[in-house]
Amino acid sequence: MKIFAYAASGYNGHLIAVEVDIRRGIPGLDIVGLPDSAVRESGDRVRIALQRSGFEFPAKRILVNLAPAGLKKVGASYDLPIAAGILAASSQIPNPAEYDVLCAGELQLDGTVRSVSGILPAAAAALNAGVTRFIVPKANREEAAALPGGRTVGISKIGDLTPLLEGEWPDSPGGAEESANTLAANGGEVDMADLKGQPILKRALEISACGAHHLLIFGPPGSGKTLGARTLPGILPDLIPEKSLEVTRIWSQAGLTDDCTGLMRRPPFREPHHSSSLEGLLGGGNAEKPGEVSLAHGGILFLDEATEFVSRALQSLREPLESGKVHLARAHQRWWYPSEFLLMMAMNPCPCGNLGKEDASCFCSVSEIRRYWGKIGGALMDRIDIRVPITPVSPETLLALPQERSKVIRKRVEKAREAQYRRYESESWSLNASLPAGELSRYAPLDKVPAETFTRAVRMLGLSSRAAHGVLRVARTLADMAGRAMIKEEDILEAAQHRRYGGRDLFWLTL
């Protein structure tokens, strides 16, 4: 039997072989293979835990090698595999040769096995390497069992290893169907009925949800930008199985699945503060953890007060928006995480926020407004397909009865997305926002009249090639929402209307 641990390194990570050699010599325990302080300290935890659990800690020279040695080993999840390796090498537990085992868990001094983060990516890495048996903390069992093809056992104390390795292994493999979690990764969803008035914003939110188009909302303070943005998660459909697994793996890697008993089904909603660092958004740092762009994978990344974010952080979003991945490089290592998310930003129309407000005056100059909008950057703005200006609603509107609820709108969104899933069934993408420019002529063809309207709109608005392609993608979504195979002129006009704000010319702000 070979015992494996797991080293987190980006989305895939690495399996670590735990090799133990016991020989004559001055009693002691050496751990080699580039361990950090937490792994080096595991020697004392393992020794006391084994002794208090009725096992004998060999009074010999013990060498634990964590291979490959070039990868840094971080965290307390190595306690259980090191303890199991010592027990197996000293013949205190069975050592069956017919299979290999992945172990992960932190030990308390009384032998209790504590839960650790990163169990799901560890199990996925093990399955990819042909290791199908997992021994994990009892609290992490459901998480590891969510993957099909593996046999998972959760233990609460180290003494449970003996009967387990003697053959008392579960007969049925785990699978995603055995445990499903509806963890609210967004911290609660705001119902669309709570957003009073704002019909244009509601329409834009539904379009964005149907095709996963990036969205910008701007208006005076108190007009409903943030409230409107927080209604978007409620109209998104559940994650498809493949995306659900990816999202859960990322959240497990980040240690955010403590209350999760299976796969995450709802799209995540991440709302980082504008003071977030570049590492906080993209990931990395000393722990190589996923950042906000990866935690939003399959869901929404909402940047409230977008102009308050540092320029470097905003411009760093361009790569994941284009490729759906974030690649990080440090002096001696490279890694990546999936980052397919719907970007939604909210901001004021001008530095003072009064532009467009009926009962207030804006004294910002045209140059100040240009500099303010310039903080977003033309390259990032060019990737935003839908821009929505809003103004505060009247008191009478605030007292009006609630209108459509999110669950009603979600059914329409699900129907539009099902049409896209069928259309792109044989492709590497599944939603209109990801439709490559080279495939637009195939999947978003235009008849003569819509083509003429499209040409006029692009020239009048001075759109770049990327922006023009964005208009076609939104028009394709509008046709799907209407249940039509072909794009009509009205779809082009509405898509172009959502594109006209925030462009290279700011005449619309100074009228």
N, C-alpha and C positions, 0 to 999 in steps of 0.2 A: 504494500500500500504506500502510495506517495501522498503526502499531505501538502496542500497548496493554500496560500493566503492570496490576498489581492492588494495591488498597489494602484491607487487612483492616479490616472494621468490622462486628462482629457476625457472624451466620451467613451473610448474603448477600454483604457486601462491595461494592466498587465497582471498575469498570474505569477505568483512568486512561489517557487519550490522551497519548502522548509526542510532542510537536511540537518540531521542531528547525529553527532558522533560522540560516544561516551568511551573514555579510555582512562587508564591509570594515570595518576598524577595528583597534584595539589588540588583539593576540591574547589570547584569554582565554575562559573557559567560565563562563557564569552559569546556574544552575538555579533556576527560580522555580516557585511553586505550592505553597507551604507545606511545603518539605522539612525533615526533621529533620537532625541532624548527620551521621548515617550516609549519607543521600542526598546531602547537600552534599559530603561527602568523596569521593563516587563519581567526581567530576570527575578527581581525580588518579589514581585507580585505572584509570579508563577510558583516560586519555591514555597512561599507561605500558603498559597491556595492549595497546592498539592498535599502538603503536610496536614493541613486542617481538614482535608477531604478524605483522609485515610490512606493516601498514597505515600510512597517513599520517594523522597528526592535524592537521587543517587549521590553518594559521597565520593564522586570522582570528578575528573576533568570533563566538562561538557562543552562542546562547540556547536553552536547553532549557526548554520549558514543560510542566508536568505538570498536566493539566486533568481534572476541575474544580479550580480553585485553592483552594477553600474547605476541601477535605479534607486533613488532615495526612498526609504521606507518610513512612512509617517503615520502616527496615530496608535491607538491602543487596541486595534482590531487584531493585532498579531499575537495577543496573549493566548487565545485558545489554540491556534495552530502550533505555537511553540510548546505549550503544555502537552498537547496531543502527541507531538513529535517526540518529546522526552519520554512520555509514558510508553509509546510504541517501541522506542529504541531500547528501553530498559525492560521490555517484555511484561509490563504491568497491565497492559490492555492488549487485546488481540490485534494482530497486524495482518489482515487478510490481503493476499497478493492479487486477488482477482479484480480489484477496482481501486480507483483513486478518489480522494475526498477533498473538497474545498471546505476550509474552516474559517470562521470569522467570529470574533467576540472578545469583549473585555472581561477580565477576571477581577472580582473583589477578593479580599483576603480570606473570606470564608468559603471560597469556591463558587460563589454565585456568578453566573454568566450575565453580563450586562449587554444591553442592545448597543449597536454601533450604526453609523451611517454608511451608505454605499453598498448595501447588501444586494440590491437588484442589479446594478452594473457588475458586481462581483460574480453573481450567478450567471449573467449573460456572458461574461468573459470565460467562465469555466465551461459553459456549454459549447462555446465556439472552439475550445481546446479539447473537447471530447470528455470532459469531466462532468459526470451527471449526478453525483451525490454531494449534498450540501449539509454541513452541520453548522447551524447558526443559533444565535440566542432565540429563546422562545418568543420574545417580543417581535422578532424579525421574521418569524417563520412564514407568515402569510405573504410578506413582501417577496421572499425568495420563491415561494410556491406559485406566484403569479405567472412564472415563466413555464411554458409547456416543455416537456422532455426531461425534466430533472426530478430527482427524488430528494425531498427536503425533510430534515428533522430539526425541530427546535428544542434546545435543552435549556434547563434553568440552572443546573449546577454541573460541575465538571465530572462528578461521579456518574452522570448519565452516559458517559462515553463507553463504559465497559459493556453493559447489556446491548448497547447499540451496535458495537463492532463485533459482538458475538453472533450477530445475525438478525436481531430484532429491528429490521429496517422496514419502513412502510412499503406496501406492495404497489400502491397506486401512485403514478407520477403526478406532480402538480400541474397546474395549467391556469391560464388567465380566467377560465370560466369558474374556477373554484372560489375566487374571491374578487369581488368588484367593489371599488370604493368610490363614493360620490363626494370625496373631499372637496370642499369649496376652496379651491386654490386661489380664489380671488377675494376671500374674506367676506363673502356675501354679495349678492347681486341686487342692484337697484332696478325695480320694475319700471318699464317704459311708461306706465300709467302715471307715475309720479312726476314725469316731465310735462308740465302744462304748456300748451301752445307750441311754438317752434315747429311747425309742420315741415319746413325745409330741412331742419336739422334731423328730424325723425326720418325723413325720406333718405337723407344722406347716410345716416347710420344703418338703415336697412340695406342700402346698396353696398356699403362697405362690408357688412356682415355676409352678404350673399357671395361676393367675389373676392373677399379678403383684400380690398383696396385700402391703401394708406389714406389717412384722413387728417385734416387740419381744421380746427374750430377756433375762430377768433371773434372777439366781441368785448364790450365794456365789462368791467368787473360786476359780478352779480347777475349776469344775463343768463346763466345756466350752462356755461361751458363744461364745468367739471361734473355737474349732475348728469348732463347729457352723455358725457363720455363714460360715466359709470353705469349707464344703462346698456351699453353695447354688449358686455359679457352675457347678459340675460337672454339675448336673442340669438346667440351663437349656438349651433347644434353641439351635441356631445362629440368628443374626439373619436375619430375612427380608431379601430384596434391598434393599427401600426403606430399611429401618432400617440395614442394613449401610453403604449409601452415606452416610447422615446421620452415623453414628458416625465413619466414616473422615474425613469433611470436618471434623468438630469436632476430632479428634485431629491432623489435618494442620495446622489453624489454630493449635493449641497447640504445634506442633513436636515431637510425640511419635511420629511415624511414620518415624523414621530407618531402622529395620530393616524397614519395611513395604514389600512389593513389590506391593501391590494393595489390595483392599478387606478390611476387618476382618470376620471371620465370627463370632467368638465374642463374647458379651456382655461388656462391660467390667465390672470390679470395682474400685471406688475406695474406699480406706480412709484418709481424711485424718486427720491427728493432731488431737487435741482442742485444740491450741493454734493451729489454723488461723484466719486472719483472715477477716473478712466478705468481703473481695475474693477471698481464696483459695477460698472456697466458692462464691460467686455469680459470680465473674469480674469483669473490669473492671480498674481500676488504670490506670497510664500506658500499658500495652501493649494494653489492651482484649482480653486473652486470655480464653478460656472458663475458667470455674471448675470445681470438682469436681462440681457438680450437672449441668453440661453434659457433662463428660467421662464421667459415669456414664450418659448418655443411652442407652437401649436395654438397660441392664444394672442394676447394683446400686450403691447408695451405702451403705456400711457405716460407722456411727458407733459405734466401740467406746468404752466409758466415756462414754456419751452425756451424762451429767449434768456432765461436766467441760467440755463446750463452753460458750462464753459464751451467755447467753440470746438476745442479738440474732441470733447465728448460727443457733441452732435455730429461732427464730421466722421467720427469713427463708426457711425451707424451705417455708412454707405456700403461697406463690404458685406455685412450680413444681410442687408436689404437686397443686394444683388445676388449673392451666392447661396443664401440660406444657411451659411456656416460662419463661424468666427474662428479664425486661425490665429494662434498666439505663439510667439517665439521668445525664448529667453536665451541666456548665454549657452546653455548646454542641453536645451530641451525644446521640443515643439509639440503642440497638441492642438486639438480642435474640439468644438462643441456644435451641435445643430442649433440653428438660430433662425427658424422660419416663423416670423411673427407679423402681426398686423400693427404697424406703427400709427399711433394716434397722438397728436399734439394739440395743446390748447395754449392760447396767448391773447394778450390784449392787442387792439388794433394800432396802438401808438404808445409811446413811453408813459404818458399820463393816464391812458386808458379811457379818456373821455370822448374820443373820436367815434361818432355815430350815436352818441347818447343825447336824447332830446333835451333833457333838463340840465345839461352841463356844457361847458365850452372847452374846446381843445385849443391850447396855445402852442402846440408842437409845430415846429417848422417842417417844411417838406424834407429838408436834409436830415433832420432828426428822425423823421419817420422812416426814411430810406435806410439810415444806419441801424435803426431798430430792427427792421425786417431783414437787413443784411446779416444779422447775427445767426439766422437760420442757415444761411449759405445757399447760393444758387444751386449747387449740385444736389444738396439734400432736398431742397424745395422742389426740384424738378422730378423727384421720385414720389411726390405726394399727388395722387390722382384726384382727390376730392378735397376742395377747400370750401368751408361753409362760414359765411358771416352771420352773426346773430346779434339781436338787440334785446334789451330787457322787455318782458311782457307786461301788460297792464295788470293792475290789481284785480280787475274783473276776470281776467283769464286765470289768475292764480286761484280764484274761488270756484272755477268751473269744475264740473264733475270729471272724474278720471275717464280717459278714453281707452284705446286699445292696450291690452296688457301684453307683456313680453312673450308669454307663452303662445299667444295668437300670432304674433309676428314671427316667432321662431319657427312655426310650421311653414310659413311662406319661405323663410330662409332655407329650411331643410329641403323644400321642394326644388328651389333654384340650385342648390348645391348638388342634389341628386342628378339633375340634368347635366351638370358639369362633370360629375364622376363618371357618368355613362359616356359622355363625349370623349373624355381623356382617359378612358379605361386602359388603353394600351400605351399611354405616354408616361413619362417620368414625373409629370406634374398633374395636379388634380383640380386646381381652381384658376379662374380667369386671370387673377392678378399675377400668376406665375407663367402665363402664356408667353413663350419666347417670341421675339419680334419676327423671326424668320417663319413662324407658323401662323402669323396673323392672317395672311392671305388665304390660308387653308381653313382656319376655324372661325375667322371673322370677316368673311367676304362681304363686299358692298355692291349693291346694284348701282345703276347710273345716278339716280337722284341722291341717295345717301352719300355716294362718293363725291359728288359735286359740293354738297353741303359740308362734308368733312374738309375738303380742300379749302373752301372759303374760310371756315372756322380757324383752321391752322394758320392761314396767312393773316387773318385779322388779329388773332391773339399773339402772333409771333412765336409760336410754339417750336421748341426744339424737336428733333426726331424722337427722343425718348418721351417727351410730353405728348406728341402726336400718337405714339403707340399706346400711351396710357389712356387717351380718349377712346381709342378703339377697344381697349380691354373693358373699360367701364361701359361702353355701348353694348358690348357682347353680354355683359352681366345684366344690363337693363332688358335686353331681348330675352334672356333666360328667365328673368322675373315675370315677364309678360307671357312666357310659354311659347315664344316664337323661335323658329329655327334661323330666320334671317333678321339682320339688323335693319331697322327702318330709320327714316330721316329724323323722326322724333327722338330716337335713342341717341343719335349723333348730337342733336341740339342740346339735349339734357346733359350728356357727358361733357360737352364743351362748356356749358354754363358752369358746371362744377370746377372747371379748370381755370377759369378766367381770373380768379382772385389770387393775389400773391405772386403774380408773374413779374417779368422784368420791368414792366411799367406800373407805376403806382398812381396813375391818374384817378383810379376808382376810389382812392383814399382821400383825395383832395377836392373832390367835387363839392 
